[in-house]
Amino acid sequence: MEIRRYGKADEALLFDMLVDEGEDWSDYHGLAGRDKYIKALESSITYIAYDKPLICGYLRCREDDGFGVYIYDLLVRKTHRGRQIGKRLMERVRKDFPNQSVYVMSDVDTYYEKLAFSRAGSIFEVKG
């Protein structure tokens, strides 16, 4: 398995993985969200875990000009879970941004607690 930066050539395989994950990821792969998510991928730093011929995991983040790196999406294909792929993707971010704090935006807190990450605040949605 190889972890590398995402490129436009990976788009079809990434969306195949999102579709395989089902309804929970339909905001990204569905008709209404696909084009928006392609733009988000283009403006983000994205890493993929590639296990020929599949993308078996990915992580999407943004770097905030030295103030931190914010991870928005982390997904490992169901068939590849339990192999520490998510942890390896997180380690790649730490390696590429060694002098910055890394923050995770998550709905799956137990996963990050298992990795011994500490909670630092919370997120609020502002509706207008």
N, C-alpha and C positions, 0 to 999 in steps of 0.2 A: 504494500500500500504506500502511496505517495501523497504527501500534503504539499500543495502548491497554490499559487495565486490563481484565482478565477480569471478566465478570459472569455470573450464573446463566443469562441468556439465551443465552450462548455455549456452554453445556454440550454440547448435541447436536452442534454443529459440531466442538468439540474432540474429543469421543469418536469422531466419524467419522474425524478425522485419525489418532487413535491406532489405530483398527481398520485403517485403510489401511496403517499401518506394519507390521502383522503380528504374528507371534508374540513378537517381542522386547518388545513393549509390552503383552502380554496380561495381565500382573500388574495393570495399571491398567484395562484395558477389559474383561477377562473377567468371568464371573459372580462369581467369588470376590473379585475386587478392586475392581470398579466402585464399589460403595457406599463402601468405605474411601477410594478415591481422590477421590470427590466430597467427603467430609469433609476430606481433605487440601487440596483446592482451596479450600474455604470458609475454612480456617484459615491459608492462605498468601497471599502477594502474588503474583499471577499476571498476566503480560502476554501479550497475543496480538498476532500480526502478521496483520492481516486484509487479504486481497486478494479483494474481492467476486467470487464469493459464498463463498469458502473462508477458513478459518483456515489460513494457510500456515506458521505457526510459533508456538511459545509458550515461555515461561520461567516456572518456578515457583520462588519463593524465600521465605525467612523472615528477618525482621529481629530481631536479638537485643538489643533495648533499648539500642542504642548501641554494642554490642560488635562488631558486624559484620553483614553480610548474607550469608546462605548460600543459594547456588543449588543446588537439588536436581534440577531437570529442565530441559533445553533440547532442543527438537526442532524441526527444520525439515522440512516435507513434502518427500519425495524429489523431486517435480517442481519445487520452488522452491529447491533447494540451489544454491550457487554465486553467490547474489545478495546475500551479506552480511547476510542476515536475522538469523542468529544473532548476529552482531556488533552489529547495530542493537538487538536485544533487550538485549544486555549493556550497551550504551551507555545505554539507557533506565534501567536499574537504577542505573548510576553517576550519572546526572543526578538521579534521584529521591532518592539517598542520597549526596550529594557529600562528606560528611565522615566516611564510614565505609569500612572495608575491605570488599571483596567477595570471598568465597571460593566456589569451585566444587567440588561433590562430583561426581566424574566417573569414568567407565570409558573415556572416549575422550580420553586425554591428548594425543594428537597434534593434535587440533583446537585445544585451548587453547594448546599450544606454538606452533602456527602463528600464533596471535594475539599471541604474545610475552608471554603470562602466565607468571609464575614459580611454581615449585612451592614450597609452604610446608607441609611436613609430610606426613602420610599419615593414612589412616583405618583403624581396626581394628574388627572386628566382635566384640562381646562376647557369647558364648553362655552361657546359664545353665541 
